[in-house]
């Protein structure tokens, strides 16, 4: 009988800890979900800002003649199209 009583005490202590975890767990899950939602919104804003920065830093694309002696070049910078004359060397 003594073994059975000791086993019951251990089971009652274990069940008490499990009940505490069972009651606390929803608050932990909802707190993590709130933080995750905030991080997702922050990540979306950072992604949009980074896309704007990348668009403004896009390298100049030269279309037209690659002649280096006064040929006319067309450059695309962002959304603007620039036509320029290179100086003759």
N, C-alpha and C positions, 0 to 999 in steps of 0.2 A: 504493500500500500504506500510505503514511503516513496518509492520510485514514481508511482502514479501521481502523487501529490506534487513532487518536484517537477514532473513533466507538465502538469497543469499550470504551475507558476510560470514556467518558461513560456508556455504557449500564451498565457494571458499578457505577459510583458511584450512578447512579439506582436500579438494582436493590437496592443495599445499603440506601439510604434507604427504599425501598418495603418491604423485608423488615423493617426496624426498625418502621415504621408498622404493618405487618401483625401483628407480634408484640405491640405495645403496645396496639393498638386493643381487643381483648377486655376488658382490664383497665379501660380507660376506659369502655367501654359498661356493664360490670357495676357500676362505681362510680357512674355516673350513674343506673342503675336502682335501686340501693340508696338513693341520696339521694331519688329520686322516690318510692319506696315510703314512706320516712319522712315526706316532705312530704305525701303523701296521708293518712297516719294523723293527722298534725298538723292538716291541714285539716278532717278529719272531726270531731276533738275540738273544734276552734274553732267549727265549724258547730253542733255540739250545744250548746256553751256559749252561743253567740249566740242560738240558738232559745230557750233558757231565759230569757235576759235579755230578749228581745223579748216573751216571754209574760208576764213580770212587769211590763213597762213598757207593756203594751197599754193604750190610753186607756179611761177609764171610759165604758161604754155605758149611757146612760140610756134605760130603757123605761118606758112609761106616760105619765102626763099631763105636758105641758110647761107647765102652769099655774104661775106664779111666786108665787101667793098661798096657800101652805099646802097645796098638793096633794101627794098621796103619790107618791113616786118609787121605782122599783126600779132599782138599779144593779148591774151585773155587774163585779166587780173580780177579775180572774184567774179562779178557779173558785168564788168565793164570791158569794152573792147577798145583797144588803143592801137592806132596805126602810127608808126614812127619811122623816121629815116635814120639810118645809122650813118655816122660821120665817115667820110672817106679817109683812109689812112695813108 
